[in-house]
Structures are given as structure tokens and as C-alpha cells.
Amino acid sequence: MTGPCPRRCWLRRGLIGLGVVVVLSLAAFTAIGGWGLVASLRGPKAPFDARALPPAPDYARARAWLALPGRNGFERSTPPGMAAVDEARAPADVFFVHPTTFQGSPVWVAPFDAGDAAAPLNPPVLLDQVSVFNGCCRLYAPRYRQATLAALKEPRAMDVAYGDVAAAFRYYLAHLNHGRPFIVASHSQGTAHAIRLLQEEILGRPVQHRLVAAYLIGGYVPDTFGEIGLPICATARATGCVVSYNTSQAGRTGARMITENRTYWWRGARTTQGRSNALCVNPLDWSQRNAAPARANRGSLPFPHAPFGSAAGPLPALVPQLTGAVCRNGLLEVDIPWSAPSGFTDKVSLIFGSYHLNDYGIFYAALRRNAIDRTTAWRSAGARHGDLR
């Protein structure tokens, strides 16, 4: 007869169970490519050397732009039932600062003209993010010498990247904008640069009155922008204001790596002191506090995967009512079911609970409609004040 299990027996069973959990966790981590994700964050072998930087882009040349009107590039793609605006009649522009698209971190600063093999996220960014704005606007997205993943905490690499973005914006204003209203939009690394761009090139300058809105998504954005002249968008048709959020699985906190303990540009310098809360505006109802139900989400776009083709084409059908959303503690919490179609989970969401890669796509229809509405609201106000081009 077997007697009761003594204490050391239970301890042994517990250790065996823990070992099984660890082994299974490591197996799952490997299966979804977790080690590749970790490897991509390792820095370059050589120290940063400003003398070894790749050449700067010349924004007078089309090759310096990831998106540019007249190309019929991926950014002009649309889901079924939606159409891109005629560029000749588009009422506004978008200046889009793209996220990190370069793969890995073999160098501190990537060449601005890295092809899709070296920067495989170039096509998905155009299809999933920039195309959101093709219902209202002409689309401008500069290439720049982006900081690689491991270099995002290297100020000198970020300065190089920002210098290119600022140069592109100045060129855009001087040669391409022609006095038109414009949206500033961004994601991830691009949002860090857009925060600085707003402060150094737009706020407090005559051009600010032409800013329809700033969509600074997928990065830390302080909720105190109003203190320096850019209020938070409080309604769906407010203009001259800022929107931001970071999408996270409800109940998980991995996405806080994006919003907590961040260095950011504020009032003329990088700072890690006196951090404000991360701004979160819910793109389903444009509030900071209300919980929006799934029925308010009119369509989500699965994250694009190759093959991509060579020009604008049809995007997949949007998935209606995929998830609701609520801002909670600086994150935009969602509940995407396991039964969701493919294209809504990835390595980052499985490991960390962060839907960072698809911050735009999950709210594709809401963002697209909102960009049109804010542009219309800006032009209506401009018409009343005789300020239209």
C-alpha cells in the first residue's frame, strides 16, 4: 500500500512540474521565434563612429521618399468598399514618419535607401499604416537613416535619424506643401522623431495653423503636450491637436516597455526627468476614459505578409467588430479572441501582450474615417476664416 506523499515527495513533484513548465515555455519561445527577437536587440560589434555613417538622403530626389504622390505605391492600396482619394483633389497632405523597418542591428544607423530585403517592414508599413490616410490626403513618407533596434537608446544614432526627418520636413514645406493643410503621423521610432519635429519645426510657428492633427501612435507621448501649445484631441472632429495610444492585451503589461522609463525630447533637450503619463486616446470613441465596445470597431486590417506585388492593389477585407478598447494606465487595452482570423497575432503580442506591430491595423477603419473627418472639419473652419488654399 502506498502511503501519503512526504514533504520531500511533494517538493520533488513540484520541481518536476516547474521543469516541465520551463521546458514547454522555452519550446514555445523558440517556436515563435523568440530567440531571433532577442538576437535582433544585440548591438553592433563596433562602437558608434560618426565618421562611418552612411550618406544622407537628398530629398530633392524621389529615391529619398518611401511614399510620394504620383507613384501608385503600396500606400495607395485600399480594402474592399473603400477608395483612395484622387491625389489632384486631395484636400490635405500627410507627412508620415515611419517606424524602424530595418532588420536586426548589425550597424547603429541604417542606410536610408535600404531595400526590402534589409528592411522587410517597408512594404507592411505602407500597406498597413500609411494607406490609412489615402482617403483624405496626398502621402509623403521620407526615408531616413533610421536608428537600428539596438540603437534606439543611443542618442547619437537618434540624432542622425531625426536630422534627416527634420530636413525632409523642411524640404516638404518649401517645395511640396504649397500652403496646404497637413497631418503629421508616425509610429514607434517615428513617433519619437515626430515629438521632436512638432516642437522644433511646427509649434509656435506660422505653419502650426495648418496642422490638422498629429497621430503619434505606438510610442511614448507625454500627456502634457497642451502645456506647449498642442492640446489633446478630445472629440472626433477636433483639429490642431494630438492623438496617441499603445495597444495591449487586456491584463498584460509587456507593452509598458514602450511607455515607461523612456527618454524623450521635451522643451529643447532629451529628458528622463519629470515624466508625464503616457497619452492614450481611444480611437474607437476618441475619449481618454470610456470603454468602447467591439461593435464600435468597424474594421480591422490583418497585418500584411509577403508576397506584396509591385504596386497599389486591393487589401484584404477588414474584420468587423474584432475588439473593443479602453484606455487604462497609459495603455489601450484590447481583447482579441483566439478565434480571430490570422494576421492579428505575432511574436511580440504572444511574448509580451503588445500589439505594437498592428497598432494601426487593428483600428484601420476608425483611423481612416477620422482622418477624413478631421480634414473636413479643418477645411470647414478654414472656409469660415477665409484660410483655404
C-alpha positions as a Markdown table, in Angstrom:
| # | Residue | x | y | z |
|---|---|---|---|---|
| 1 | Met | 0.0 | 0.0 | 0.0 |
| 2 | Thr | 1.2 | 3.4 | -0.9 |
| 3 | Gly | 1.2 | 5.9 | 2.0 |
| 4 | Pro | 0.8 | 9.7 | 2.0 |
| 5 | Cys | 3.4 | 11.6 | 0.0 |
| 6 | Pro | 6.0 | 13.0 | 2.4 |
| 7 | Arg | 7.1 | 16.7 | 2.1 |
| 8 | Arg | 10.2 | 15.9 | 0.0 |
| 9 | Cys | 8.0 | 13.9 | -2.3 |
| 10 | Trp | 5.7 | 16.9 | -2.9 |
| 11 | Leu | 8.8 | 19.1 | -3.3 |
| 12 | Arg | 10.2 | 16.7 | -5.9 |
| 13 | Arg | 6.9 | 16.7 | -7.8 |
| 14 | Gly | 6.8 | 20.4 | -7.7 |
| 15 | Leu | 10.3 | 20.7 | -9.1 |
| 16 | Ile | 9.5 | 18.3 | -11.9 |
| 17 | Gly | 6.3 | 20.3 | -12.7 |
| 18 | Leu | 8.3 | 23.5 | -12.7 |
| 19 | Gly | 10.9 | 21.9 | -15.0 |
| 20 | Val | 8.1 | 20.8 | -17.4 |
| 21 | Val | 6.7 | 24.3 | -17.5 |
| 22 | Val | 10.1 | 25.8 | -18.1 |
| 23 | Val | 10.9 | 23.4 | -20.9 |
| 24 | Leu | 7.5 | 23.9 | -22.5 |
| 25 | Ser | 7.9 | 27.7 | -22.2 |
| 26 | Leu | 11.3 | 27.6 | -23.8 |
| 27 | Ala | 10.0 | 25.4 | -26.6 |
| 28 | Ala | 7.1 | 27.8 | -27.2 |
| 29 | Phe | 9.5 | 30.8 | -27.1 |
| 30 | Thr | 11.7 | 29.0 | -29.7 |
| 31 | Ala | 8.8 | 28.0 | -31.9 |
| 32 | Ile | 7.5 | 31.6 | -32.3 |
| 33 | Gly | 11.0 | 33.0 | -33.0 |
| 34 | Gly | 11.7 | 34.5 | -29.6 |
| 35 | Trp | 15.4 | 34.0 | -29.8 |
| 36 | Gly | 15.5 | 35.8 | -33.1 |
| 37 | Leu | 13.7 | 38.7 | -31.5 |
| 38 | Val | 16.3 | 38.8 | -28.7 |
| 39 | Ala | 19.2 | 38.5 | -31.1 |
| 40 | Ser | 17.9 | 41.5 | -33.1 |
| 41 | Leu | 18.3 | 43.7 | -30.0 |
| 42 | Arg | 22.0 | 43.0 | -29.7 |
| 43 | Gly | 24.1 | 46.0 | -30.6 |
| 44 | Pro | 26.7 | 46.3 | -33.3 |
| 45 | Lys | 30.2 | 44.9 | -32.6 |
| 46 | Ala | 31.9 | 48.2 | -33.4 |
| 47 | Pro | 31.3 | 51.3 | -31.3 |
| 48 | Phe | 29.4 | 54.2 | -32.7 |
| 49 | Asp | 31.5 | 56.3 | -35.1 |
| 50 | Ala | 30.1 | 59.4 | -36.7 |
| 51 | Arg | 32.7 | 59.2 | -39.4 |
| 52 | Ala | 31.3 | 55.8 | -40.6 |
| 53 | Leu | 27.7 | 57.0 | -41.2 |
| 54 | Pro | 26.0 | 56.1 | -44.5 |
| 55 | Pro | 25.4 | 59.1 | -46.9 |
| 56 | Ala | 22.5 | 61.4 | -46.1 |
| 57 | Pro | 19.4 | 61.4 | -48.3 |
| 58 | Asp | 18.8 | 64.2 | -50.8 |
| 59 | Tyr | 15.0 | 65.0 | -50.5 |
| 60 | Ala | 15.0 | 66.7 | -53.9 |
| 61 | Arg | 15.4 | 63.2 | -55.3 |
| 62 | Ala | 12.4 | 60.8 | -55.4 |
| 63 | Arg | 14.5 | 57.9 | -54.1 |
| 64 | Ala | 14.7 | 59.6 | -50.7 |
| 65 | Trp | 11.0 | 59.1 | -50.2 |
| 66 | Leu | 9.3 | 55.9 | -49.2 |
| 67 | Ala | 5.9 | 57.3 | -50.2 |
| 68 | Leu | 5.4 | 60.2 | -52.7 |
| 69 | Pro | 2.4 | 61.3 | -54.7 |
| 70 | Gly | 2.2 | 60.1 | -58.3 |
| 71 | Arg | 3.8 | 56.7 | -57.6 |
| 72 | Asn | 0.8 | 54.5 | -57.1 |
| 73 | Gly | 2.8 | 52.7 | -54.5 |
| 74 | Phe | 1.6 | 50.2 | -51.8 |
| 75 | Glu | 0.3 | 53.2 | -49.8 |
| 76 | Arg | -2.5 | 53.7 | -52.3 |
| 77 | Ser | -3.9 | 50.3 | -51.6 |
| 78 | Thr | -7.4 | 50.0 | -50.2 |
| 79 | Pro | -9.7 | 47.4 | -48.6 |
| 80 | Pro | -12.9 | 46.4 | -50.4 |
| 81 | Gly | -15.5 | 49.1 | -50.4 |
| 82 | Met | -13.0 | 51.9 | -49.9 |
| 83 | Ala | -11.3 | 54.1 | -52.5 |
| 84 | Ala | -8.2 | 56.3 | -52.4 |
| 85 | Val | -8.8 | 60.0 | -53.0 |
| 86 | Asp | -7.8 | 61.5 | -56.3 |
| 87 | Glu | -4.4 | 63.0 | -55.5 |
| 88 | Ala | -5.1 | 66.0 | -57.6 |
| 89 | Arg | -8.2 | 66.8 | -55.5 |
| 90 | Ala | -6.9 | 65.6 | -52.1 |
| 91 | Pro | -7.9 | 68.3 | -49.5 |
| 92 | Ala | -4.8 | 67.8 | -47.3 |
| 93 | Asp | -1.4 | 66.1 | -47.0 |
| 94 | Val | 0.1 | 63.6 | -44.6 |
| 95 | Phe | 3.7 | 63.7 | -43.5 |
| 96 | Phe | 4.4 | 60.2 | -42.2 |
| 97 | Val | 7.5 | 59.3 | -40.1 |
| 98 | His | 7.9 | 55.6 | -40.5 |
| 99 | Pro | 8.9 | 53.2 | -37.7 |
| 100 | Thr | 12.0 | 51.0 | -37.6 |
| 101 | Thr | 11.9 | 48.9 | -40.7 |
| 102 | Phe | 15.5 | 47.7 | -40.8 |
| 103 | Gln | 16.1 | 44.1 | -39.7 |
| 104 | Gly | 18.4 | 43.4 | -36.8 |
| 105 | Ser | 21.2 | 45.7 | -35.5 |
| 106 | Pro | 24.4 | 45.0 | -37.5 |
| 107 | Val | 25.0 | 48.7 | -37.6 |
| 108 | Trp | 24.0 | 51.7 | -35.5 |
| 109 | Val | 22.4 | 53.7 | -38.3 |
| 110 | Ala | 20.9 | 52.1 | -41.4 |
| 111 | Pro | 21.3 | 53.4 | -44.9 |
| 112 | Phe | 18.3 | 55.5 | -45.9 |
| 113 | Asp | 17.8 | 53.5 | -49.1 |
| 114 | Ala | 17.9 | 50.0 | -47.6 |
| 115 | Gly | 15.9 | 47.7 | -49.8 |
| 116 | Asp | 13.1 | 45.5 | -48.7 |
| 117 | Ala | 15.5 | 42.5 | -48.1 |
| 118 | Ala | 17.4 | 44.5 | -45.5 |
| 119 | Ala | 14.3 | 46.5 | -44.3 |
| 120 | Pro | 11.4 | 43.9 | -44.7 |
| 121 | Leu | 8.9 | 46.1 | -42.9 |
| 122 | Asn | 9.0 | 48.7 | -45.6 |
| 123 | Pro | 6.0 | 47.2 | -47.5 |
| 124 | Pro | 3.9 | 46.4 | -44.5 |
| 125 | Val | 4.3 | 50.0 | -43.2 |
| 126 | Leu | 3.0 | 51.4 | -46.4 |
| 127 | Leu | 0.1 | 48.9 | -46.7 |
| 128 | Asp | -0.9 | 48.8 | -43.0 |
| 129 | Gln | -0.1 | 52.3 | -41.8 |
| 130 | Val | 0.4 | 54.9 | -44.5 |
| 131 | Ser | -2.6 | 53.7 | -46.5 |
| 132 | Val | -4.9 | 54.6 | -43.6 |
| 133 | Phe | -4.6 | 58.2 | -44.8 |
| 134 | Asn | -5.2 | 57.7 | -48.6 |
| 135 | Gly | -8.9 | 58.6 | -48.2 |
| 136 | Cys | -8.1 | 62.2 | -47.4 |
| 137 | Cys | -4.6 | 63.1 | -48.3 |
| 138 | Arg | -1.6 | 63.1 | -50.5 |
| 139 | Leu | 1.0 | 60.9 | -48.9 |
| 140 | Tyr | 4.6 | 61.9 | -48.1 |
| 141 | Ala | 6.8 | 59.5 | -46.1 |
| 142 | Pro | 10.6 | 60.3 | -46.1 |
| 143 | Arg | 13.2 | 57.6 | -46.0 |
| 144 | Tyr | 15.8 | 58.4 | -43.3 |
| 145 | Arg | 18.9 | 56.9 | -41.7 |
| 146 | Gln | 16.9 | 55.2 | -39.0 |
| 147 | Ala | 18.5 | 54.0 | -35.8 |
| 148 | Thr | 18.5 | 50.2 | -35.7 |
| 149 | Leu | 16.7 | 48.4 | -32.9 |
| 150 | Ala | 19.6 | 48.2 | -30.6 |
| 151 | Ala | 20.5 | 51.8 | -31.3 |
| 152 | Leu | 17.2 | 53.3 | -30.1 |
| 153 | Lys | 18.8 | 54.2 | -26.8 |
| 154 | Glu | 21.9 | 55.6 | -28.4 |
| 155 | Pro | 21.3 | 59.4 | -28.6 |
| 156 | Arg | 23.8 | 60.0 | -31.3 |
| 157 | Ala | 22.1 | 57.5 | -33.6 |
| 158 | Met | 18.7 | 59.0 | -32.9 |
| 159 | Asp | 20.1 | 62.5 | -33.6 |
| 160 | Val | 21.2 | 61.3 | -37.0 |
| 161 | Ala | 17.8 | 59.9 | -37.8 |
| 162 | Tyr | 16.0 | 63.0 | -36.5 |
| 163 | Gly | 18.2 | 65.3 | -38.5 |
| 164 | Asp | 17.1 | 63.5 | -41.7 |
| 165 | Val | 13.4 | 63.7 | -40.7 |
| 166 | Ala | 13.7 | 67.4 | -40.0 |
| 167 | Ala | 15.5 | 68.0 | -43.3 |
| 168 | Ala | 12.7 | 66.1 | -45.1 |
| 169 | Phe | 10.0 | 68.2 | -43.4 |
| 170 | Arg | 11.7 | 71.4 | -44.3 |
| 171 | Tyr | 12.0 | 70.3 | -47.9 |
| 172 | Tyr | 8.4 | 69.3 | -47.9 |
| 173 | Leu | 7.3 | 72.7 | -46.6 |
| 174 | Ala | 9.5 | 74.6 | -49.0 |
| 175 | His | 8.8 | 72.6 | -52.2 |
| 176 | Leu | 5.8 | 70.2 | -51.9 |
| 177 | Asn | 3.2 | 71.5 | -49.5 |
| 178 | His | 2.3 | 74.8 | -51.2 |
| 179 | Gly | 0.4 | 76.1 | -48.2 |
| 180 | Arg | -1.9 | 73.1 | -47.8 |
| 181 | Pro | -3.2 | 71.7 | -44.5 |
| 182 | Phe | -1.3 | 68.7 | -43.3 |
| 183 | Ile | -1.4 | 65.8 | -40.9 |
| 184 | Val | 1.7 | 64.6 | -39.0 |
| 185 | Ala | 1.5 | 60.8 | -38.4 |
| 186 | Ser | 4.0 | 58.3 | -37.1 |
| 187 | His | 4.7 | 55.0 | -35.5 |
| 188 | Ser | 7.3 | 53.6 | -33.0 |
| 189 | Gln | 10.7 | 55.2 | -33.7 |
| 190 | Gly | 9.0 | 57.6 | -36.0 |
| 191 | Thr | 6.9 | 58.8 | -33.1 |
| 192 | Ala | 10.0 | 59.7 | -31.1 |
| 193 | His | 11.2 | 61.8 | -34.0 |
| 194 | Ala | 7.7 | 63.3 | -34.6 |
| 195 | Ile | 7.5 | 64.5 | -31.0 |
| 196 | Arg | 10.7 | 66.5 | -31.6 |
| 197 | Leu | 9.7 | 67.6 | -35.0 |
| 198 | Leu | 6.5 | 69.2 | -33.7 |
| 199 | Gln | 8.4 | 71.1 | -31.0 |
| 200 | Glu | 11.3 | 72.3 | -33.3 |
| 201 | Glu | 9.5 | 72.9 | -36.6 |
| 202 | Ile | 5.8 | 73.4 | -36.1 |
| 203 | Leu | 4.6 | 74.6 | -32.6 |
| 204 | Gly | 4.7 | 78.3 | -32.2 |
| 205 | Arg | 5.4 | 78.9 | -35.9 |
| 206 | Pro | 3.1 | 80.2 | -38.6 |
| 207 | Val | 2.8 | 76.7 | -40.1 |
| 208 | Gln | 1.1 | 75.5 | -36.9 |
| 209 | His | -2.3 | 76.8 | -38.0 |
| 210 | Arg | -2.2 | 74.4 | -41.0 |
| 211 | Leu | -1.7 | 71.3 | -38.8 |
| 212 | Val | -5.0 | 69.3 | -39.0 |
| 213 | Ala | -3.9 | 66.8 | -36.3 |
| 214 | Ala | -0.9 | 64.7 | -35.1 |
| 215 | Tyr | -1.4 | 60.9 | -34.9 |
| 216 | Leu | 1.6 | 59.9 | -32.8 |
| 217 | Ile | 1.0 | 56.2 | -32.4 |
| 218 | Gly | 3.0 | 53.3 | -31.0 |
| 219 | Gly | 5.4 | 55.2 | -28.8 |
| 220 | Tyr | 5.7 | 57.2 | -25.6 |
| 221 | Val | 3.9 | 60.5 | -25.9 |
| 222 | Pro | 3.5 | 62.7 | -22.8 |
| 223 | Asp | 0.0 | 63.8 | -21.9 |
| 224 | Thr | 1.2 | 67.3 | -21.3 |
| 225 | Phe | 1.5 | 68.5 | -24.9 |
| 226 | Gly | -1.2 | 71.0 | -24.1 |
| 227 | Glu | 1.4 | 72.9 | -22.0 |
| 228 | Ile | 3.5 | 73.6 | -25.0 |
| 229 | Gly | 0.6 | 74.5 | -27.4 |
| 230 | Leu | -0.7 | 71.2 | -28.8 |
| 231 | Pro | -3.9 | 70.1 | -27.0 |
| 232 | Ile | -5.1 | 66.5 | -26.8 |
| 233 | Cys | -7.9 | 65.7 | -29.3 |
| 234 | Ala | -11.0 | 65.5 | -27.2 |
| 235 | Thr | -13.6 | 64.8 | -29.9 |
| 236 | Ala | -13.6 | 63.1 | -33.3 |
| 237 | Arg | -13.6 | 66.4 | -35.2 |
| 238 | Ala | -11.2 | 68.5 | -33.1 |
| 239 | Thr | -8.3 | 69.9 | -35.1 |
| 240 | Gly | -4.8 | 71.2 | -34.3 |
| 241 | Cys | -4.5 | 68.5 | -31.6 |
| 242 | Val | -2.7 | 65.2 | -30.8 |
| 243 | Val | -3.7 | 61.6 | -30.6 |
| 244 | Ser | -1.6 | 58.7 | -29.3 |
| 245 | Tyr | -2.1 | 55.2 | -28.0 |
| 246 | Asn | -0.2 | 51.9 | -27.5 |
| 247 | Thr | -2.3 | 48.7 | -28.0 |
| 248 | Ser | -2.0 | 46.0 | -25.3 |
| 249 | Gln | -3.7 | 42.8 | -24.5 |
| 250 | Ala | -6.0 | 43.3 | -21.5 |
| 251 | Gly | -4.5 | 42.1 | -18.3 |
| 252 | Arg | -0.9 | 42.0 | -19.6 |
| 253 | Thr | 1.8 | 44.7 | -19.0 |
| 254 | Gly | 4.5 | 43.9 | -21.5 |
| 255 | Ala | 3.6 | 46.9 | -23.6 |
| 256 | Arg | 4.8 | 49.1 | -20.7 |
| 257 | Met | 8.3 | 48.8 | -22.1 |
| 258 | Ile | 7.1 | 51.3 | -24.7 |
| 259 | Thr | 5.6 | 53.8 | -22.3 |
| 260 | Glu | 7.6 | 53.7 | -19.0 |
| 261 | Asn | 11.1 | 55.0 | -18.2 |
| 262 | Arg | 11.5 | 56.4 | -21.6 |
| 263 | Thr | 13.9 | 59.2 | -22.7 |
| 264 | Tyr | 12.1 | 61.7 | -24.9 |
| 265 | Trp | 12.5 | 65.1 | -26.4 |
| 266 | Trp | 11.0 | 67.9 | -24.3 |
| 267 | Arg | 11.4 | 71.7 | -24.4 |
| 268 | Gly | 14.7 | 71.6 | -26.3 |
| 269 | Ala | 16.5 | 68.6 | -24.8 |
| 270 | Arg | 16.3 | 64.9 | -24.1 |
| 271 | Thr | 14.9 | 64.2 | -20.7 |
| 272 | Thr | 14.2 | 61.3 | -18.4 |
| 273 | Gln | 13.1 | 63.6 | -15.6 |
| 274 | Gly | 9.6 | 64.6 | -14.6 |
| 275 | Arg | 8.0 | 62.1 | -16.9 |
| 276 | Ser | 4.3 | 62.7 | -17.6 |
| 277 | Asn | 1.8 | 59.9 | -18.0 |
| 278 | Ala | 1.7 | 58.3 | -21.4 |
| 279 | Leu | -1.1 | 59.8 | -23.5 |
| 280 | Cys | -3.9 | 57.4 | -24.5 |
| 281 | Val | -6.8 | 58.4 | -26.7 |
| 282 | Asn | -9.2 | 55.6 | -27.7 |
| 283 | Pro | -9.5 | 55.5 | -31.5 |
| 284 | Leu | -13.0 | 54.0 | -31.3 |
| 285 | Asp | -14.6 | 56.9 | -29.5 |
| 286 | Trp | -11.8 | 59.5 | -29.2 |
| 287 | Ser | -12.0 | 59.6 | -25.4 |
| 288 | Gln | -9.4 | 59.0 | -22.7 |
| 289 | Arg | -11.6 | 57.2 | -20.2 |
| 290 | Asn | -14.6 | 55.5 | -21.8 |
| 291 | Ala | -14.7 | 51.8 | -22.8 |
| 292 | Ala | -15.7 | 51.4 | -26.4 |
| 293 | Pro | -17.4 | 48.0 | -27.3 |
| 294 | Ala | -16.4 | 45.8 | -30.2 |
| 295 | Arg | -19.4 | 46.9 | -32.2 |
| 296 | Ala | -17.8 | 50.4 | -32.4 |
| 297 | Asn | -14.9 | 48.9 | -34.3 |
| 298 | Arg | -16.0 | 48.9 | -37.9 |
| 299 | Gly | -13.0 | 47.2 | -39.4 |
| 300 | Ser | -9.5 | 45.8 | -38.6 |
| 301 | Leu | -6.8 | 45.0 | -41.1 |
| 302 | Pro | -4.7 | 41.8 | -40.7 |
| 303 | Phe | -1.0 | 42.6 | -40.7 |
| 304 | Pro | 0.3 | 42.3 | -44.3 |
| 305 | His | 2.6 | 39.5 | -45.3 |
| 306 | Ala | 4.5 | 38.7 | -48.4 |
| 307 | Pro | 4.1 | 38.4 | -51.4 |
| 308 | Phe | 3.3 | 42.1 | -51.8 |
| 309 | Gly | 3.3 | 42.6 | -55.5 |
| 310 | Ser | 4.9 | 45.7 | -57.0 |
| 311 | Ala | 2.2 | 48.5 | -56.8 |
| 312 | Ala | -1.0 | 49.5 | -55.2 |
| 313 | Gly | -3.7 | 46.8 | -55.1 |
| 314 | Pro | -6.6 | 45.5 | -53.0 |
| 315 | Leu | -6.0 | 45.0 | -49.3 |
| 316 | Pro | -7.8 | 42.1 | -47.5 |
| 317 | Ala | -11.3 | 42.6 | -46.3 |
| 318 | Leu | -11.5 | 44.3 | -42.9 |
| 319 | Val | -12.7 | 42.2 | -40.0 |
| 320 | Pro | -15.6 | 44.0 | -38.3 |
| 321 | Gln | -16.0 | 44.1 | -34.5 |
| 322 | Leu | -12.7 | 42.4 | -33.8 |
| 323 | Thr | -12.3 | 44.0 | -30.4 |
| 324 | Gly | -13.4 | 46.9 | -28.3 |
| 325 | Ala | -10.9 | 49.1 | -26.5 |
| 326 | Val | -10.3 | 51.1 | -23.3 |
| 327 | Cys | -7.5 | 53.3 | -22.1 |
| 328 | Arg | -6.2 | 52.0 | -18.8 |
| 329 | Asn | -3.0 | 53.2 | -17.0 |
| 330 | Gly | -1.5 | 54.6 | -20.2 |
| 331 | Leu | -2.2 | 51.6 | -22.5 |
| 332 | Leu | -5.0 | 51.0 | -24.9 |
| 333 | Glu | -6.3 | 47.6 | -23.8 |
| 334 | Val | -8.0 | 45.3 | -26.2 |
| 335 | Asp | -9.3 | 41.7 | -26.1 |
| 336 | Ile | -8.6 | 40.0 | -29.4 |
| 337 | Pro | -10.1 | 36.5 | -29.3 |
| 338 | Trp | -8.1 | 33.3 | -30.0 |
| 339 | Ser | -10.7 | 32.6 | -32.8 |
| 340 | Ala | -9.6 | 35.8 | -34.6 |
| 341 | Pro | -8.5 | 35.3 | -38.2 |
| 342 | Ser | -4.8 | 35.1 | -38.9 |
| 343 | Gly | -2.8 | 38.3 | -39.1 |
| 344 | Phe | -3.7 | 39.6 | -35.6 |
| 345 | Thr | -1.1 | 37.9 | -33.5 |
| 346 | Asp | 2.7 | 37.9 | -33.8 |
| 347 | Lys | 5.8 | 37.2 | -31.8 |
| 348 | Val | 5.5 | 40.5 | -29.9 |
| 349 | Ser | 1.9 | 40.0 | -29.0 |
| 350 | Leu | 2.4 | 36.4 | -27.9 |
| 351 | Ile | 5.5 | 37.1 | -25.8 |
| 352 | Phe | 4.7 | 40.5 | -24.4 |
| 353 | Gly | 1.0 | 41.0 | -24.9 |
| 354 | Ser | 1.8 | 44.1 | -27.1 |
| 355 | Tyr | 0.0 | 44.6 | -30.4 |
| 356 | His | 2.7 | 47.1 | -31.4 |
| 357 | Leu | 3.2 | 45.9 | -34.9 |
| 358 | Asn | -0.5 | 46.3 | -35.7 |
| 359 | Asp | -1.3 | 49.5 | -33.7 |
| 360 | Tyr | -2.8 | 51.0 | -36.9 |
| 361 | Gly | -4.4 | 47.9 | -38.5 |
| 362 | Ile | -6.5 | 46.9 | -35.5 |
| 363 | Phe | -8.3 | 50.3 | -35.8 |
| 364 | Tyr | -7.9 | 50.7 | -39.5 |
| 365 | Ala | -11.5 | 51.8 | -40.4 |
| 366 | Ala | -11.7 | 54.1 | -37.3 |
| 367 | Leu | -8.5 | 55.9 | -38.1 |
| 368 | Arg | -9.3 | 56.2 | -41.8 |
| 369 | Arg | -12.7 | 57.7 | -41.1 |
| 370 | Asn | -11.3 | 60.0 | -38.5 |
| 371 | Ala | -8.5 | 61.4 | -40.8 |
| 372 | Ile | -11.2 | 62.3 | -43.3 |
| 373 | Asp | -13.5 | 63.8 | -40.7 |
| 374 | Arg | -10.7 | 66.0 | -39.1 |
| 375 | Thr | -9.6 | 67.1 | -42.5 |
| 376 | Thr | -13.2 | 68.1 | -43.4 |
| 377 | Ala | -13.5 | 69.9 | -40.0 |
| 378 | Trp | -10.3 | 71.8 | -40.6 |
| 379 | Arg | -11.4 | 72.9 | -44.1 |
| 380 | Ser | -14.8 | 73.9 | -42.8 |
| 381 | Ala | -13.2 | 76.1 | -40.1 |
| 382 | Gly | -10.8 | 77.5 | -42.7 |
| 383 | Ala | -13.6 | 78.4 | -45.1 |
| 384 | Arg | -15.2 | 80.4 | -42.3 |
| 385 | His | -12.0 | 82.3 | -41.8 |
| 386 | Gly | -11.0 | 82.6 | -45.4 |
| 387 | Asp | -7.9 | 80.4 | -44.9 |
| 388 | Leu | -8.1 | 77.8 | -47.7 |
| 389 | Arg | -5.6 | 77.1 | -50.5 |
